[in-house]
Amino acid sequence: MRKIVFLFTLFLASTLFATDNNDGKRVIVLDPGHGGVDTGVKSEDFQEKEIVLEIAKLIKARNKFQDTEFIILRTEDEQMSNENRAKLISNFNPDLVLSLHVHSNVKSTVKGLEAHISPMNNCYDDSKKYAEKINHKLMDLGFENIGIKENNTKILRDPQAPTVMLHIGHLTNEEDKAIVTNEKNYTIIADKILEALE
């Protein structure tokens, strides 16, 4: 029941926003991946869903752009299907969508930043430009840059706006893990992403 109420409230808020977002502001949707029983990548007491939610909140809180409104798709520890995420994103009519994740790999030696974009997204070229700029900025924290990969998941394919799925390091790699589990770095990550959006 709680999940139904949450999704209805989010849908209602998105509908109201969609009818009143013509004030000239750039709208950027932040999609913290996973949530609820879907924890994402786990390592010891660290969970992807919690890491990316905190980073999303900091991006919104530290926004200094007068012409930009950040909307966080999931503000609590709630599970959302990709279909519901895509519908809500569409209602917000955004100028950019950033889906935040932390990656994993069966090989613990694999590390670095990955950005996924869809070749079926109508704004492919702009998605690629944003992905490159953000990854370049995040390298300042000590991450390697694996680069950009193509992925046709619904979240990346459906939005009528540039859309990037950011994988901020690998929780399965000890070097990356030291960066993404240090809460002091969350502010730096948020600021680097904001710098890339200037």
C-alpha positions, 0 to 999 in steps of 0.5 A, spaced: 500 500 500 505 504 501 508 503 495 502 505 491 501 511 495 508 513 493 507 512 486 501 516 486 504 522 489 510 522 485 505 521 479 501 527 481 507 531 482 510 530 476 503 531 472 502 538 476 510 540 474 509 538 467 503 543 466 507 549 470 515 548 467 514 553 462 518 558 466 524 558 461 528 554 466 532 548 464 529 541 467 534 536 469 531 529 472 536 525 476 534 518 477 538 514 483 538 507 480 535 501 484 531 502 491 527 498 496 529 491 495 533 492 489 539 494 492 543 494 486 551 493 487 552 491 495 559 490 498 559 489 506 555 494 508 555 499 502 549 499 497 549 502 491 542 505 492 544 509 498 550 511 495 547 514 488 541 517 492 545 521 497 549 524 491 543 526 487 540 529 493 547 533 494 547 535 486 540 538 487 542 541 494 548 544 491 545 547 485 547 554 483 544 555 476 539 560 477 536 557 470 536 550 472 531 546 476 533 539 478 528 533 480 530 527 483 525 521 481 526 517 487 527 521 494 526 515 498 528 508 499 523 506 494 523 501 489 521 503 482 520 499 475 524 502 469 517 502 466 514 507 471 521 511 471 520 512 464 513 514 464 515 519 470 521 522 466 516 523 460 511 527 464 517 532 467 518 534 459 526 534 461 532 537 458 536 532 460 536 526 464 542 523 468 541 516 471 546 515 477 549 508 478 555 504 481 558 499 477 560 492 478 564 486 475 566 479 476 573 481 475 575 485 481 581 488 477 576 492 473 575 499 475 573 506 472 567 510 470 562 508 465 557 512 461 551 508 457 547 512 452 542 509 447 543 509 439 535 509 439 535 516 443 533 521 439 538 526 442 544 521 441 549 526 440 548 530 445 547 524 450 554 523 448 557 530 449 554 530 456 557 523 458 564 525 455 564 532 459 561 528 466 566 522 465 572 527 464 570 531 470 569 525 475 576 523 473 579 528 478 577 524 483 582 518 481 577 514 477 580 511 470 575 513 464 573 506 461 569 510 456 562 510 453 558 504 452 551 503 448 545 500 451 538 500 449 535 500 456 528 503 456 531 509 461 536 511 456 531 509 450 525 513 451 526 520 454 525 525 448 532 528 451 539 527 452 539 521 457 546 518 460 546 513 465 553 514 469 556 508 473 561 512 478 566 507 479 566 499 481 564 497 488 567 490 486 574 494 485 578 496 492 580 502 489 574 505 486 570 502 492 575 507 497 572 513 493 565 511 492 564 509 499 567 515 502 562 520 504 566 526 504 567 524 496 560 525 495 560 533 495 566 533 490 562 528 485 556 532 486 560 538 484 564 535 478 557 533 475 555 540 476 561 543 473 560 539 467 553 541 466 555 549 466 
